[in-house]
């Protein structure tokens, strides 16, 4: 806990340096949230995961866009059970592209062995050591998994096994084998919960089409964070630093992040550091503006080249930057998808036109944004005359808006809704 109280500024440069370090510990744009007391929002998803764990034979799939906080929720949700639930044991493994079904479960068995050594939980250490070594280099079947989980844990224990980034697995048989594992655990009433986590638009993308397993799977879609949840991230951290966040600064961060918690953390961290550099405990909108420049610089390598590919043209009268900015500002749903009509409204404002731009004026731009020639910066779904679009990489959307602010393409009317009490909202 930070020793500085609100209004009582640090007295020495060493104090300010200590405060800056503390800010870097609280805001974590580069890693998932690890402490449940710093986790914000996601009440509906947490309740669903807890209910799946409480029901014997029930398992869960947690899916959604990249960067919406799935891994953070997967890491902390087991800690959100009441403290009386001492019999829960959570294990989390991360899939990489080289994994197959067997290698994933070897990771799980090794983690179980490590937990037994550290905590003395489960059955005897010799049993789990044998388990970890027995399957080394061996093919593991769904029946092996069912048998071992049933044997390892005492009747009063419920293991929660989180398999993160399951979408990265390339083994063509892994989806079917995992579905069979879940069905087998459910059919035999093994009191264990598997939670599959991955980037996907729907459950079939992660586990395939297996109707027989759907009855024992809880589907948990992770949407983008709403404004209240984004604000909660800041509210849980700024007071711990003994600092205050001006309302204009707060809403600018909330709106610019476009529902992605990593951007709330990134803008929150750099805005806080900007105030600390001024030796102020009040974070202002100017600090957020300073943070925008630092965010763009930080993301230069990962997103700048993609942005250049999408918008570069030798013709001076091209509208690629303006149309892509209109896409980023367009009113979207909780999955980040938007329509050509919502793009037209924003493009009209960006270009300063009195009459709304027809969609035909930028239809070719959208087609090219979907193509590989423009880096497939957008993804198109739906059918003709009812197409919806979204950014292929969700992180590109806030980046494009901040580039628009930096270049002056985002007009005063759009900038004004970033401030309190005028906030209202940017379209999202």
Buried (B, 14 or more C-beta within 10 A) or exposed (E): EBEBEEEEBBEEEEBBEBBBEBBEEBBBBEEBBEEBEBBBBBEEBBEBBBEBBEEEBBBBBBBBBBBBBBBBBBBBBBBBBEEEEEBBBBBBBBBEEEBBBBBBBBBBBBBBBEBBEEEEBBBEEEBBEEBBEEBEEEEBBBEBBBBBBBEBBEEEBBBBBBBBBBBBBEBEEBBBBBBBBBBBBBEEEBBBBBBBBBBBBEBBBBBBEBEEBBEBBBBBBBBBBBBEBBBBBBEBBBEBBBBBBBEBBBBBBBBBBBBBBBBBBBBBBBBBBBBBEBEBBBBBBBBBBBBBBBBBEBBEEEBBEBBEBBBEEEEEEEBBBBBBBBBBBBBBEBBBBBBBEBBBBBBBBBBEEEEEBEBEBBEEBBEBBBEEEBBBBBBBEEEEEEBBBBBBBBBBBBBBBBBBBEEEBBBEEBBEBBBBEEBEEBBB
